[in-house]
Amino acid sequence: MPFATGPRGCIGFNFALGEVKVLLPELVYRYEFFKEGEEAVTYDPEFQLIRPMNFYVRAKKRTSWPEKSKDAKKIAEDYKEGEKPRV
């Protein structure tokens, strides 16, 4: 039976999923990520899940941010006006 299914599912699953949904956008917003090296990514064939063997990433703190999209500006305006944001 997969993780967090059935009558004895882990109650921390939804909490952990919520944390990921908050943390990941924060990291992407604050840092730029770059793949280290030019070679193709290889995977461990003996591992049950997908595990890259040579995938290295560098993070650089952003000093400037990309321009907001038109949809993001509209959602922000709707939110300020008290409307429920459309997604």
FIMIVEX-296890 format. One record per atom (N, C-alpha, C): atom name; x, y, z. Coordinates in steps of 0.02 Angstrom, whole numbers. Each point is the difference from the previous one (the first is absolute). Layout:
<atoms>
+------+--------+--------+--------+
: atom :     px :     py :     pz :
+------+--------+--------+--------+
:   CA :      X :      Y :      Z :
...
+------+--------+--------+--------+
</atoms>
This chain:
<atoms>
+------+--------+--------+--------+
: atom :     px :     py :     pz :
+------+--------+--------+--------+
:    N :     42 :    -59 :      0 :
:   CA :    -42 :     59 :      0 :
:    C :     45 :     62 :      0 :
:    N :    -14 :     48 :    -43 :
:   CA :     42 :     61 :     -4 :
:    C :     -2 :     41 :     64 :
:    N :     49 :     45 :      7 :
:   CA :      5 :     44 :     57 :
:    C :    -63 :     43 :      8 :
:    N :    -27 :      3 :     60 :
:   CA :    -56 :     43 :     18 :
:    C :    -67 :    -21 :    -30 :
:    N :     -8 :    -64 :    -15 :
:   CA :    -65 :    -24 :    -23 :
:    C :    -26 :    -52 :     49 :
:    N :    -64 :    -11 :     -3 :
:   CA :    -30 :    -50 :     43 :
:    C :    -17 :     27 :     68 :
:    N :    -29 :    -42 :     43 :
:   CA :    -22 :     22 :     66 :
:    C :     56 :     19 :     48 :
:    N :     60 :    -24 :    -13 :
:   CA :     56 :     15 :     45 :
:    C :     51 :     46 :    -33 :
:    N :    -24 :     43 :    -43 :
:   CA :     45 :     46 :    -36 :
:    C :     34 :     49 :     47 :
:    N :     57 :     22 :    -21 :
:   CA :     40 :     46 :     40 :
:    C :    -34 :     69 :      3 :
:    N :    -12 :     24 :     61 :
:   CA :    -33 :     65 :      7 :
:    C :     47 :     58 :    -16 :
:    N :     64 :    -13 :     -2 :
:   CA :     49 :     53 :    -15 :
:    C :      8 :     12 :    -74 :
:    N :    -29 :    -43 :    -42 :
:   CA :      8 :      7 :    -72 :
:    C :    -26 :     67 :    -25 :
:    N :    -61 :     19 :     20 :
:   CA :    -29 :     64 :    -23 :
:    C :     40 :     59 :     27 :
:    N :     25 :     -5 :     61 :
:   CA :     41 :     54 :     27 :
:    C :     65 :      7 :    -40 :
:    N :     33 :    -56 :    -14 :
:   CA :     62 :      1 :    -39 :
:    C :    -13 :     27 :    -70 :
:    N :    -55 :    -19 :    -30 :
:   CA :    -17 :     24 :    -67 :
:    C :    -11 :     76 :      1 :
:    N :    -33 :     24 :     52 :
:   CA :    -11 :     72 :      8 :
:    C :     66 :     38 :      8 :
:    N :     46 :    -29 :     39 :
:   CA :     65 :     32 :      9 :
:    C :     38 :      5 :    -67 :
:    N :     -4 :    -52 :    -40 :
:   CA :     34 :      1 :    -65 :
:    C :    -31 :     53 :    -45 :
:    N :    -66 :      7 :      2 :
:   CA :    -34 :     50 :    -42 :
:    C :     18 :     71 :     20 :
:    N :     20 :     11 :     62 :
:   CA :     21 :     66 :     23 :
:    C :     74 :     10 :    -11 :
:    N :     41 :    -50 :     15 :
:   CA :     72 :      7 :     -2 :
:    C :     27 :      4 :    -72 :
:    N :    -24 :    -43 :    -44 :
:   CA :     27 :     -2 :    -68 :
:    C :     -8 :     66 :    -37 :
:    N :    -59 :     31 :     -1 :
:   CA :     -5 :     65 :    -33 :
:    C :     44 :     54 :     31 :
:    N :      9 :     -2 :     66 :
:   CA :     44 :     48 :     34 :
:    C :     72 :     -8 :    -24 :
:    N :     23 :    -62 :     -6 :
:   CA :     68 :    -12 :    -24 :
:    C :      9 :     24 :    -71 :
:    N :    -48 :    -15 :    -43 :
:   CA :      4 :     20 :    -70 :
:    C :     -3 :     76 :     -6 :
:    N :    -38 :     33 :     44 :
:   CA :     -5 :     73 :     -1 :
:    C :     64 :     33 :     22 :
:    N :     33 :    -28 :     50 :
:   CA :     59 :     33 :     30 :
:    C :     66 :    -19 :    -32 :
:    N :      2 :    -58 :    -35 :
:   CA :     63 :    -25 :    -28 :
:    C :     -8 :    -19 :    -73 :
:    N :     55 :      6 :    -37 :
:   CA :      5 :    -26 :    -68 :
:    C :     38 :    -66 :      5 :
:    N :    -22 :    -50 :    -36 :
:   CA :     31 :    -66 :      2 :
:    C :     33 :    -15 :    -67 :
:    N :     60 :    -27 :      3 :
:   CA :     38 :    -17 :    -60 :
:    C :     25 :    -71 :      6 :
:    N :     -6 :    -38 :    -55 :
:   CA :     26 :    -68 :     -2 :
:    C :     76 :      5 :     -7 :
:    N :     34 :    -38 :     40 :
:   CA :     73 :     -1 :     -1 :
:    C :     23 :    -52 :    -51 :
:    N :     40 :     20 :    -47 :
:   CA :     27 :    -46 :    -50 :
:    C :    -44 :     -4 :    -62 :
:    N :     28 :    -28 :    -53 :
:   CA :    -34 :     -5 :    -64 :
:    C :    -20 :    -71 :    -19 :
:    N :     26 :    -50 :     36 :
:   CA :    -13 :    -69 :    -19 :
:    C :    -73 :    -19 :     14 :
:    N :    -24 :    -50 :    -34 :
:   CA :    -69 :    -24 :      8 :
:    C :     -8 :    -33 :     69 :
:    N :    -59 :      5 :     28 :
:   CA :    -14 :    -29 :     65 :
:    C :     -7 :    -75 :     -7 :
:    N :     35 :    -37 :     44 :
:   CA :     -8 :    -73 :      1 :
:    C :    -35 :    -20 :     65 :
:    N :    -34 :    -56 :     -3 :
:   CA :    -41 :    -23 :     57 :
:    C :     25 :    -66 :     25 :
:    N :    -10 :    -13 :     64 :
:   CA :     20 :    -62 :     33 :
:    C :    -50 :    -54 :    -18 :
:    N :     18 :    -50 :    -40 :
:   CA :    -48 :    -51 :    -21 :
:    C :    -20 :    -48 :     56 :
:    N :     40 :     -5 :     53 :
:   CA :    -14 :    -46 :     54 :
:    C :    -44 :     30 :     54 :
:    N :    -13 :     65 :     -4 :
:   CA :    -41 :     33 :     50 :
:    C :    -73 :     -4 :    -22 :
:    N :    -46 :    -11 :     47 :
:   CA :    -71 :    -10 :    -18 :
:    C :    -33 :     63 :    -25 :
:    N :     17 :     57 :     28 :
:   CA :    -27 :     63 :    -23 :
:    C :     48 :     33 :    -49 :
:    N :    -20 :     55 :    -29 :
:   CA :     45 :     35 :    -46 :
:    C :     51 :     39 :     41 :
:    N :     63 :    -18 :     -7 :
:   CA :     54 :     35 :     37 :
:    C :     56 :     17 :    -48 :
:    N :      8 :     65 :    -15 :
:   CA :     55 :     19 :    -44 :
:    C :     67 :     -8 :     36 :
:    N :     50 :    -21 :    -38 :
:   CA :     66 :    -12 :     29 :
:    C :     47 :     60 :    -10 :
:    N :    -12 :     41 :    -51 :
:   CA :     46 :     55 :    -14 :
:    C :    -37 :     65 :    -12 :
:    N :    -50 :     14 :     40 :
:   CA :    -40 :     61 :     -8 :
:    C :     17 :     47 :     58 :
:    N :     39 :     52 :    -16 :
:   CA :     20 :     48 :     51 :
:    C :    -26 :     68 :    -19 :
:    N :    -24 :     37 :     50 :
:   CA :    -31 :     65 :    -11 :
:    C :     33 :     52 :     44 :
:    N :     10 :     59 :    -27 :
:   CA :     25 :     57 :     38 :
:    C :    -57 :     50 :      7 :
:    N :     -2 :     33 :     57 :
:   CA :    -51 :     52 :     12 :
:    C :     35 :     67 :      9 :
:    N :    -29 :     51 :    -30 :
:   CA :     26 :     68 :      6 :
:    C :    -57 :     45 :     22 :
:    N :     12 :     38 :     53 :
:   CA :    -52 :     44 :     26 :
:    C :    -16 :     54 :    -52 :
:    N :    -65 :     10 :    -12 :
:   CA :    -21 :     49 :    -50 :
:    C :     12 :     71 :     26 :
:    N :     22 :     44 :    -45 :
:   CA :      5 :     71 :     16 :
:    C :    -51 :     40 :    -38 :
:    N :    -29 :    -31 :    -51 :
:   CA :    -55 :     30 :    -38 :
:    C :    -50 :    -55 :    -16 :
:    N :    -62 :     19 :    -10 :
:   CA :    -52 :    -49 :    -12 :
:    C :    -30 :      9 :    -69 :
:    N :    -23 :    -55 :    -30 :
:   CA :    -31 :      6 :    -66 :
:    C :    -64 :     40 :      2 :
:    N :    -19 :     28 :    -56 :
:   CA :    -62 :     39 :     -5 :
:    C :    -60 :    -46 :     12 :
:    N :    -50 :     25 :     37 :
:   CA :    -59 :    -40 :     13 :
:    C :    -41 :     -7 :    -65 :
:    N :    -32 :    -58 :     -6 :
:   CA :    -41 :    -11 :    -59 :
:    C :    -66 :     39 :      7 :
:    N :    -36 :      8 :    -56 :
:   CA :    -63 :     36 :      1 :
:    C :    -50 :    -35 :     46 :
:    N :     -1 :    -66 :     -1 :
:   CA :    -46 :    -37 :     43 :
:    C :     15 :     11 :     74 :
:    N :     64 :      2 :     17 :
:   CA :     19 :     10 :     70 :
:    C :    -21 :     70 :     23 :
:    N :      8 :     50 :    -44 :
:   CA :    -21 :     68 :     18 :
:    C :    -75 :      3 :     11 :
:    N :    -39 :    -34 :    -43 :
:   CA :    -72 :      0 :      6 :
:    C :    -22 :    -34 :     65 :
:    N :     31 :    -56 :     17 :
:   CA :    -16 :    -35 :     62 :
:    C :     15 :     44 :     60 :
:    N :     57 :     36 :     -2 :
:   CA :     19 :     44 :     55 :
:    C :    -50 :     57 :      7 :
:    N :    -22 :     27 :    -56 :
:   CA :    -50 :     55 :      2 :
:    C :    -66 :    -25 :     28 :
:    N :    -22 :    -59 :    -23 :
:   CA :    -63 :    -29 :     25 :
:    C :      5 :    -13 :     75 :
:    N :     57 :    -23 :     22 :
:   CA :     10 :    -15 :     71 :
:    C :     -3 :     64 :     42 :
:    N :     29 :     54 :    -25 :
:   CA :     -2 :     63 :     37 :
:    C :    -70 :     28 :      4 :
:    N :    -41 :    -12 :    -52 :
:   CA :    -68 :     24 :     -1 :
:    C :    -48 :    -43 :     42 :
:    N :     26 :    -55 :     28 :
:   CA :    -41 :    -43 :     42 :
:    C :    -36 :    -55 :    -37 :
:    N :     12 :     -6 :    -64 :
:   CA :    -31 :    -54 :    -38 :
:    C :     38 :    -64 :     12 :
:    N :    -33 :    -56 :    -11 :
:   CA :     33 :    -64 :      5 :
:    C :     44 :     -8 :    -63 :
:    N :     65 :    -13 :      9 :
:   CA :     45 :     -6 :    -58 :
:    C :    -22 :    -58 :    -46 :
:    N :      3 :     14 :    -66 :
:   CA :    -14 :    -52 :    -49 :
:    C :     65 :    -35 :    -17 :
:    N :     -1 :    -65 :      1 :
:   CA :     61 :    -38 :    -15 :
:    C :    -10 :    -45 :    -59 :
+------+--------+--------+--------+
</atoms>
